[in-house]
């Protein structure tokens, strides 16, 4: 039972770590936004206004976001952050959790069989793998979000100059 708790904890850590690493690769350059033309984005302005829709155009001075037929123009100087919005990560994380669960329980069952109990019934092995699959899938599903958001542009913060003596 103790190893099962450790296994579930490590599964949660792996899935949460994957999500945070996906968010870390932010702060691309301005013109790299052209790669996301036609995709769903959210543009957060400096004042807190959020413009979301499909990215229609990127120029040196502004971005144009198509919002159900109307265009929202955001000047480059007003952009606080641009975030790419993708569909659900639930299916992917559930499958990853399933694979981790089955693999972990398979390794535990293999260690158990190689130990003292060399004659384990097939039903017991199947039950252990089913528990691993259900537990891993549940952890994967619960650690996912309905939408995946990745920061694709964030202007660099310039350090103010140090006062000269």
Buried (B, 14 or more C-beta within 10 A) or exposed (E): EEEBEEBBEEBBEBBEEBBEEBEEEBEBEBEEBEEBBEEBBBBBBEEEEEBBBBBBBBEEEBBBBBEEEEEBBBEBEBBBBBBBBEEEBBEBBBEBBBBBBBBBBBEBBEEBBEEEEEEEEEEEBEEBBEBBBBBBBBBBBEBBEEEBBBBBBBBEEEEEEEEEE
